[in-house]
């Protein structure tokens, strides 16, 4: 790797434009461009300034056989950036661990495994993680755990997934304080088959249940409505906390609910036993 290639790599890793980088060294953007394309070589004092700016040794800059930066004698980390933060990266056979230090803030950790599956690392842990197993503030993966998560199996404050557990959960199967899914369970649940305190769907079960087809709860409304306090629908039962008439309720479901809902009708009949 040439001196120009190393300068380009260090500059872009820090997110600096040629103009900004040149201003820090007291040279023009054109000079930086010539350095990076190996049309010219920076003067020795500029090489020293570059090594101090990026926290690398002058040997690393000047020796073409050197492929990775070595720590210079200055007190900063080898990858300390221009804003006062520093990073250390520890490679291993399985992946790498990066630790970033920011003034006045907690250290930031990131781990990414070398093993890849379907173009994703097997494990990725970091602020923004994307992998087969992803853990972070924002996580996306087959298995995702984070404040905001998205994946096949998703856990978080807000999550979206085939199977989702969260305060706010959205998915094929969703469980949370507020849950939306084909099958949903939560304090407030919305779905084809929903269970919770306040529920809405085709088949709803809860304290206040509102099901287009079947509703069972303290207050229930639907074609078939079974309620302890109030029931509104084509067929209704009010039990006053006594067991519902199971056989009669099952006949009502068969009579008033389309056969297109066969799978959920079977579930609804079993739910009557629970309630």
N, C-alpha and C positions, 0 to 999 in steps of 0.2 A: 504494500500500500504506500503510495507516494505521500509526500508532505501535503500537497494540495488535496488529495482525497481524504486525508485525516482531518484537515481543517474543515472541509465540507461536512464530514460526518459529525464532528463535534458541534459545529454551528447548527446544523439541522436538528440534532438531538436536543439541543436547548431551545429550539423553536425561534431562532433569531434570523431575521432577514439579513441579507448582505449589507444593506445600508446601516441597520442598527449595530451589527457587528463591527463595521468599519468605524462608526462613530465612537465606539468604546476603545478602539485602538488608535483613533486619530488619523485614519486613512479614508480614502474614497471607496465607494462601492465598486468602482472599476478596478481598483487595486485588489480588493478581495476576490473579485471574479477572476483576475489573472492568476492569483495565488492558487485558487481552487482548480483551475484548468491547467496548472503547471506551466503557464506562460512566463511567470516570473516567480522569484523566491523572496519571501519577506526578509527584511534585515534582521540581524541577530537580536537586537533589542525588541523587535516585534515578535520574534519567536519566543523570547522569554515572557513577554506580555501575554501571549496566547497561552503558554503553559500555565501561567498564574491564573489567567481568566477561567480556564477550564479545569484547573487542578490536575494537570497531567505533567509528566516529566518531559524535559527537552529531549531526552534520549528517545522517548516514544515518538515525538514529532519528527526528529531528524533521521532516525534509522528506518530505512524502508523495509527491513526484514522484521520489524517489530509490528505484530498484528493487533495487539491490544494495549490499552493504556496502562502505564505503570504509575504508581503514586509518586508524585514529586516531593521535594523536601518541604514544600509549604504546608502549613498545618491543616489545610482543608482536605476533605475526602477526595478520592480520585475522580469521582463523578459529581462533585459539588457544583450546583448550577449557579447562575448569575444572580439569583434572588435570595441567596442565603441558605437554601436547603441543600441537603446532601443525600446521596443514595449509596447503598452498598448492595452488591449482588453476589449471591453465593451459588454457583452452579454445582450440580451433582449429577449422578447417573440417571436419576429419576426426573429431574426438572431443575428449576431455579427458584431461589427465594430472594426477593428484593425488599429492602427496608429503606424507606424514605424518611428523612428527618426534616421537619419544618419548624422554624423558630416559633416558640410559643404554642406549638400544637403537639398532639400526640404523634408518635411514630406511625407511619403507614406501612403495612405489610402486604406483600403480594407473593403468592406462590402459584406457579403454573407447571404442571407436569409435562414431561416430554412426550409421554405416550398420547397418541392421537386416535380418536375414534370418530369417523364421519366428518373429518376436518376440524374437530374440536378437541382441545386438550381433555384428557380424562378428568383432571381436577384443576379448577381455577379458583383461587381464593384472593379476593382483592376488593377495592372500593366498587369497581364495575367489573363483574366477573361473568365470563361466558365460557361454558364448558359442559361436558357430560354431567359432571357434578360441579355446580357453581354456587359459591358462597360469597356474599358481599352485600354492600348497601343496595346496589342494584345487581340482580342476579338473573341470568338467563341460561337455561340448560335443560337436560332431560330431568335432572333433579336439581331444583333451584331453591336456595334458602337465602332470604334477604329482606330488607325493609320493603323493597319493591321487587317482586320476583315473577318470572314467567317461565313455564316449562311443563313437561309432562306431569311431574309431581312437584307441586309448588307450595312453599310455606313462607309467609311474610306478613307484614302489616297490610299491604295490598298485593294480591297475587292473582295471576291468571294461569290456568293450567287445566290439563285433563282431570287431574285430581288436585284440588286447591284447598289449603287450610290458611285462613288469614282473618284479620279483623274485617277486611273487605275482600271477599273471595268471589272469584268469577271462574267458572269452569264447567266441564262436563259433570263432575261431582264437586260441589262446593260446600265447604263447612266454614262458618265464621259468624261474627256478630251480624254482619250484613252479607248474605250469600245469594248469588245468582247463578243458577245452573240448571241443567236438565234434571238433576237430583240435587236438591239444596237443603241444608240444615243450618239454622241460625236463629238469633233473636228476631231478625227480620229475614225471611226466606222467600225468594221468588224463583219458581221453576215449574217444570211439568209436574214433578213430584216434590212437594215442599213440606218441611217439618220445622216448627219453631213456635215462638210466642205469637208473632204476627206473620201469617203465611198467605201467599198468593200463588195460584197455579191451576193446572187442570185437576190435580189431586192435592188437596191441602189438609194438613193436620197440625193443630196447635190451639193455643188459648183463643185466638181469634183467627179462624180459618175461612179463607175465601177461595173455594175451588170451583171452577167451571163445571167439572164433572162430579166430583165427590169432595165433601168437606166434613171433617169431624173435629169437634172442639167444644170449648165452653160456649162460644158463639160461632155458628157455622152457617155458611150460605153456599148453595150449589144445587145442581140438579138433584143430587142425593145429599141431604144435609142432616147430620146427626149432631145434635147439640145438647149440652147439659143445661144451659140457661135459655138459649134462643136458637132456633133453626129456621132457615128460610130456603125454600126450594120446591121442586116438583114433588119430591118425596121427602118427608121430614120425620124425624123422631126427636123427642125431647125426653131425656132419661131422668132428669132431676137427680143426677149422681148415681143412678142405678145402672146396671149393665144394659147395653142396648140389646134389642131383639136381633140376635145375630142372623138367624135364618131369614127373617123378614127383610133385614137390611141387605143381605146378599141377593135376594130376589129382586129388590129394588135396583141394585147396581146392574144386574143382568138386564133388567127391563128398560132402564133409562140411559145407560152408558153404551156407546157404540162399541161394536166388536173390534174396531180398529185400535182400541185401547186395551186389548186383551191382557197384555203383560202387566200394565198398571192396575187393571181391574183386579187381577189376582192379588197384587200387593195391597190394594185398598181393602179387600176382604180380610186379609191378615191383620191389617191395622185396626179393624173393628175390635178384634180380640184384645189388642193392647189397651184400647181406650175403654 
